[in-house]
């Protein structure tokens, strides 16, 4: 591990100034479950580590009944998974948080860190100067690509590893970012970026910008939500494919809904036409099965991951049936 200076700012302004001062030679530190691994494995070698833990307010959850819930970026995953209001009204997020890693990790890891973690691609994490590290080649394109993306790739075929991001996209969450001494709000969809925009980054954060909180509008009364994560191992693992959904039904039809996908793209994925088409969909198993087959026809799988297409369609069918039938 390389030597680095350890900073403990007490305000977002001071943390932001430190990050701008040291530009590409600094790393934000929250729970540290990903940051320390990146440093120990020499994937990044920052000269400065900026700890956010002393900044007040970043570890708080504030619920405004009938309107929204605001979750600070430093709230631990275990507290999200066990929060009574989140479990009742934002169940998909509680389920996603509870499916991340092991209990030991969830006790330390933060929601902000989970959203901003780096890809788990073994070429990026290994001794390869890939395109995400500033090289010219994505080794997964013609290499071991069983776990890589089937949509949104080129020139880099990573998948985004965050479970919570998928749930937040389904919940139509907004992200509050500290930038230039003020807060700006962006949608969960716009926070993450595709490799075609910048193959070295996963999100829109610029030097000095810090994810401050997540704001989630309260779902309509009568809505139900769920998170399904398919893993290769029964013990904690990253999702091969995951699906999050928030659905409201009336009688035998869906009134409105939002679905998001993980494990299929370099960012948490949504399909606009799918979400628009949910309104009016009959809740019978046969109709949902036919509906689920309509999507991912434009997927461009690599040599070893075409199995993800039927898998994601079946998970979509399963989650809609679980929420409506």
C-alpha positions as CSV (number, residue, x, y, z in Angstrom):
1,X,0.0,0.0,0.0
2,X,1.3,3.4,-0.9
3,X,1.8,6.1,1.7
4,X,-0.9,8.8,1.9
5,X,-1.9,11.8,4.0
6,X,-5.1,11.3,6.0
7,X,-7.5,14.3,6.2
8,X,-10.5,14.6,8.5
9,X,-12.5,17.7,7.4
10,X,-15.5,18.7,9.5
11,X,-17.6,20.2,6.7
12,X,-18.5,19.5,3.1
13,X,-16.9,22.7,2.1
14,X,-13.6,21.7,3.6
15,X,-13.8,18.2,2.1
16,X,-14.6,19.6,-1.3
17,X,-11.7,22.1,-1.0
18,X,-9.3,19.3,-0.2
19,X,-10.5,17.2,-3.1
20,X,-10.1,20.1,-5.5
21,X,-6.7,21.1,-4.1
22,X,-5.4,17.6,-4.6
23,X,-7.5,16.9,-7.8
24,X,-6.6,13.4,-9.1
25,X,-4.4,12.6,-6.2
26,X,-7.1,12.3,-3.5
27,X,-9.9,9.7,-2.6
28,X,-13.0,10.2,-0.5
29,X,-13.3,7.8,2.4
30,X,-16.6,6.7,3.9
31,X,-17.0,3.1,5.1
32,X,-13.8,2.2,3.3
33,X,-14.9,-1.3,2.3
34,X,-14.1,-0.6,-1.4
35,X,-11.6,2.2,-1.0
36,X,-9.1,0.2,1.1
37,X,-9.3,-2.7,-1.4
38,X,-8.6,-0.4,-4.3
39,X,-5.6,1.0,-2.5
40,X,-4.2,-2.3,-1.1
41,X,-4.4,-3.8,-4.6
42,X,-2.7,-0.8,-6.2
43,X,-5.6,-0.2,-8.5
44,X,-5.4,3.4,-7.4
45,X,-2.6,5.1,-5.5
46,X,-3.9,8.3,-4.0
47,X,-1.6,10.5,-2.0
48,X,-4.5,11.8,0.1
49,X,-7.4,10.2,1.8
50,X,-10.3,12.5,2.8
51,X,-12.4,11.0,5.5
52,X,-16.0,12.2,5.6
53,X,-17.1,10.6,8.9
54,X,-16.7,13.8,11.0
55,X,-19.1,15.8,8.9
56,X,-22.4,16.2,10.7
57,X,-25.7,15.3,9.2
58,X,-24.4,12.8,6.6
59,X,-25.4,9.8,8.7
60,X,-29.0,10.8,9.3
61,X,-32.3,9.6,7.9
62,X,-35.2,12.2,7.8
63,X,-38.7,11.1,6.9
64,X,-41.4,13.6,5.9
65,X,-44.7,11.6,6.0
66,X,-46.6,11.6,2.7
67,X,-43.7,13.4,0.9
68,X,-40.2,11.8,0.9
69,X,-37.4,10.3,2.8
70,X,-33.9,11.7,2.8
71,X,-31.0,9.4,3.5
72,X,-27.6,10.8,4.2
73,X,-24.7,9.4,2.2
74,X,-22.9,8.1,5.3
75,X,-25.9,6.1,6.6
76,X,-24.8,2.5,7.0
77,X,-26.4,-0.2,4.9
78,X,-27.5,-2.1,8.0
79,X,-29.4,0.9,9.2
80,X,-31.2,1.2,5.9
81,X,-32.1,-2.5,5.9
82,X,-33.5,-2.3,9.4
83,X,-35.2,1.1,9.3
84,X,-38.9,0.7,10.1
85,X,-40.2,3.3,7.6
86,X,-37.9,2.1,4.8
87,X,-39.0,-1.5,5.4
88,X,-42.7,-0.5,5.3
89,X,-42.9,2.2,2.6
90,X,-39.7,1.7,0.6
91,X,-39.3,-2.1,0.9
92,X,-37.4,-2.6,-2.3
93,X,-34.5,-0.5,-0.9
94,X,-34.5,-2.4,2.4
95,X,-34.4,-5.7,0.6
96,X,-31.6,-4.5,-1.7
97,X,-29.5,-3.2,1.2
98,X,-30.0,-6.4,3.1
99,X,-28.7,-8.4,0.1
100,X,-25.4,-6.5,-0.1
101,X,-22.3,-8.5,1.0
102,X,-22.2,-9.9,4.5
103,X,-23.5,-8.5,7.8
104,X,-20.0,-7.4,8.8
105,X,-19.7,-5.4,5.6
106,X,-23.2,-3.9,6.0
107,X,-22.4,-2.7,9.5
108,X,-19.5,-0.6,8.0
109,X,-20.4,0.1,4.4
110,X,-22.4,3.3,3.6
111,X,-25.1,4.0,1.0
112,X,-23.0,6.6,-0.6
113,X,-20.0,4.3,-0.9
114,X,-22.2,1.5,-2.3
115,X,-23.5,3.9,-5.0
116,X,-20.0,5.2,-5.9
117,X,-18.1,1.9,-5.7
118,X,-15.8,0.9,-8.6
119,X,-16.5,-2.0,-11.0
120,X,-15.7,-5.6,-9.9
121,X,-14.5,-6.6,-13.4
122,X,-11.5,-8.8,-12.9
123,X,-9.5,-7.1,-15.6
124,X,-10.0,-3.7,-13.9
125,X,-9.3,-5.2,-10.5
126,X,-6.3,-7.2,-11.9
127,X,-3.0,-6.4,-13.4
128,X,-4.3,-5.1,-16.7
129,X,-4.0,-1.6,-18.1
130,X,-7.6,-1.6,-19.4
131,X,-9.6,1.2,-20.9
132,X,-11.1,2.0,-17.5
133,X,-7.6,2.6,-16.2
134,X,-6.7,4.9,-19.1
135,X,-5.6,2.2,-21.5
136,X,-6.9,1.5,-25.0
137,X,-8.5,-1.9,-24.7
138,X,-11.4,-3.6,-22.9
139,X,-10.0,-7.1,-22.3
140,X,-13.4,-8.4,-21.5
141,X,-14.7,-7.8,-25.0
142,X,-12.8,-10.8,-26.4
143,X,-11.9,-12.4,-23.0
144,X,-13.7,-13.7,-20.0
145,X,-17.0,-11.9,-20.2
146,X,-19.5,-14.2,-18.5
147,X,-20.5,-11.6,-16.0
148,X,-20.3,-8.5,-18.2
149,X,-23.0,-6.3,-19.8
150,X,-25.4,-7.1,-22.5
151,X,-26.6,-3.5,-23.1
152,X,-24.9,-0.1,-23.0
153,X,-21.4,-1.4,-23.4
154,X,-18.7,-0.2,-25.9
155,X,-16.0,0.7,-25.4
156,X,-16.1,-0.8,-21.9
157,X,-18.3,-3.8,-20.9
158,X,-18.4,-3.5,-17.1
159,X,-21.6,-3.9,-15.1
160,X,-22.3,-1.5,-12.2
161,X,-22.1,-3.5,-9.0
162,X,-24.4,-1.6,-6.7
163,X,-27.6,-3.3,-5.5
164,X,-28.9,-0.1,-3.8
165,X,-28.6,1.8,-7.1
166,X,-31.1,-0.5,-8.8
167,X,-33.6,-0.1,-6.1
168,X,-33.2,3.7,-6.0
169,X,-33.7,3.8,-9.8
170,X,-37.0,1.9,-9.4
171,X,-38.0,4.3,-6.6
172,X,-37.3,7.3,-8.9
173,X,-34.8,8.7,-6.4
174,X,-32.9,11.9,-6.7
175,X,-29.3,12.4,-5.6
176,X,-28.2,15.6,-3.8
177,X,-24.6,16.6,-4.7
178,X,-22.5,19.2,-2.9
179,X,-20.9,21.3,-5.7
180,X,-19.4,24.8,-5.6
181,X,-20.7,25.5,-2.1
182,X,-24.3,24.6,-2.9
183,X,-26.4,21.5,-3.4
184,X,-27.6,20.3,-6.8
185,X,-30.2,17.6,-7.4
186,X,-30.0,15.0,-10.2
187,X,-32.0,11.9,-10.9
188,X,-30.6,8.5,-10.1
189,X,-30.6,7.8,-13.9
190,X,-28.5,10.9,-14.7
191,X,-26.1,10.3,-11.8
192,X,-24.6,7.3,-13.5
193,X,-22.9,7.4,-16.9
194,X,-22.2,5.0,-19.8
195,X,-18.7,4.2,-21.1
196,X,-19.6,6.0,-24.3
197,X,-19.6,9.3,-22.2
198,X,-16.4,8.5,-20.3
199,X,-14.9,4.9,-20.0
200,X,-12.9,5.8,-17.0
201,X,-15.8,6.9,-14.8
202,X,-19.0,5.5,-13.4
203,X,-20.8,8.7,-12.4
204,X,-21.0,12.4,-13.0
205,X,-19.1,13.5,-9.9
206,X,-16.4,16.1,-10.8
207,X,-13.3,16.9,-8.6
208,X,-14.6,18.5,-5.5
209,X,-18.1,17.2,-5.8
210,X,-19.5,15.0,-3.1
211,X,-22.7,12.9,-2.9
212,X,-24.5,14.4,0.1
213,X,-27.8,12.5,0.3
214,X,-30.5,10.5,-1.5
215,X,-34.0,11.8,-1.7
216,X,-36.8,9.4,-2.4
217,X,-40.4,10.4,-3.0
218,X,-42.9,8.4,-1.1
219,X,-44.7,5.8,-3.3
220,X,-48.4,6.1,-3.9
221,X,-50.7,4.5,-1.3
222,X,-51.3,0.9,-2.2
223,X,-47.9,0.5,-4.0
224,X,-45.8,-2.6,-3.4
225,X,-42.1,-3.0,-4.2
226,X,-39.6,-5.8,-4.3
227,X,-36.0,-6.6,-5.2
228,X,-34.8,-9.9,-6.7
229,X,-31.1,-10.7,-7.0
230,X,-29.8,-13.7,-8.8
231,X,-26.4,-14.9,-7.6
232,X,-24.2,-17.9,-8.4
233,X,-23.5,-18.5,-4.8
234,X,-26.0,-18.8,-1.9
235,X,-23.5,-16.8,0.3
236,X,-23.0,-13.1,-0.2
237,X,-22.1,-12.3,-3.8
238,X,-22.6,-9.6,-6.5
239,X,-25.6,-9.9,-8.7
240,X,-25.4,-11.8,-11.9
241,X,-28.7,-10.1,-12.8
242,X,-31.1,-8.2,-10.5
243,X,-34.5,-6.6,-10.8
244,X,-36.2,-4.0,-8.7
245,X,-39.8,-2.9,-9.1
246,X,-42.4,-0.6,-7.6
247,X,-46.0,-1.4,-8.7
248,X,-49.5,-0.2,-7.9
249,X,-52.4,-2.2,-9.1
250,X,-56.2,-1.8,-9.1
251,X,-58.5,-4.7,-9.7
252,X,-56.9,-6.9,-12.3
253,X,-54.6,-4.3,-13.9
254,X,-51.4,-2.4,-13.0
255,X,-52.1,1.3,-12.6
256,X,-48.5,2.4,-12.7
257,X,-45.0,1.0,-12.1
258,X,-41.3,1.3,-12.5
259,X,-38.7,-1.4,-13.0
260,X,-35.0,-1.2,-12.9
261,X,-32.3,-3.8,-13.7
262,X,-28.8,-4.6,-12.4
263,X,-26.1,-6.8,-13.9
264,X,-27.0,-6.0,-17.5
265,X,-25.4,-2.7,-18.2
266,X,-22.5,-0.4,-17.1
267,X,-25.1,1.7,-15.1
268,X,-28.3,0.7,-13.3
269,X,-30.7,0.2,-16.2
270,X,-34.2,1.2,-17.1
271,X,-36.3,0.9,-20.2
272,X,-38.7,3.8,-20.7
273,X,-41.1,2.0,-22.9
274,X,-41.3,-0.9,-20.4
275,X,-42.2,1.5,-17.6
276,X,-44.8,3.4,-19.7
277,X,-46.3,0.1,-20.9
278,X,-46.9,-1.2,-17.3
279,X,-50.0,1.1,-16.9
280,X,-53.0,-1.0,-18.0
281,X,-51.1,-4.3,-18.0
282,X,-53.4,-7.2,-16.9
283,X,-52.1,-8.9,-13.8
284,X,-52.6,-12.5,-15.0
285,X,-49.6,-14.8,-15.2
286,X,-50.1,-15.4,-18.9
287,X,-50.2,-11.7,-19.8
288,X,-47.2,-10.9,-17.7
289,X,-45.2,-13.7,-19.2
290,X,-45.9,-12.4,-22.7
291,X,-45.1,-8.8,-21.6
292,X,-41.7,-9.9,-20.2
293,X,-40.6,-11.4,-23.5
294,X,-40.9,-8.1,-25.4
295,X,-37.8,-6.6,-23.9
296,X,-34.0,-6.9,-24.3
297,X,-34.5,-7.7,-28.0
298,X,-31.8,-5.1,-28.7
299,X,-29.3,-6.7,-26.3
300,X,-25.8,-7.3,-27.7
301,X,-24.3,-10.1,-25.6
302,X,-20.7,-11.0,-25.7
303,X,-19.5,-14.5,-26.4
304,X,-20.1,-16.0,-22.9
305,X,-23.1,-14.0,-21.4
306,X,-26.0,-14.5,-23.8
307,X,-27.7,-16.5,-20.9
308,X,-28.4,-13.1,-19.3
309,X,-31.2,-12.4,-21.8
310,X,-33.6,-15.2,-20.8
311,X,-32.5,-14.8,-17.2
312,X,-33.5,-11.1,-17.0
313,X,-36.7,-11.7,-18.8
314,X,-37.7,-14.5,-16.3
315,X,-36.7,-12.3,-13.4
316,X,-38.9,-9.5,-14.8
317,X,-41.8,-12.0,-15.1
318,X,-41.2,-13.3,-11.6
319,X,-41.1,-9.9,-9.9
320,X,-44.3,-8.7,-11.6
321,X,-46.1,-11.8,-10.7
322,X,-44.9,-11.6,-7.1
323,X,-46.2,-8.1,-6.8
324,X,-49.5,-8.5,-8.5
325,X,-50.9,-12.0,-8.6
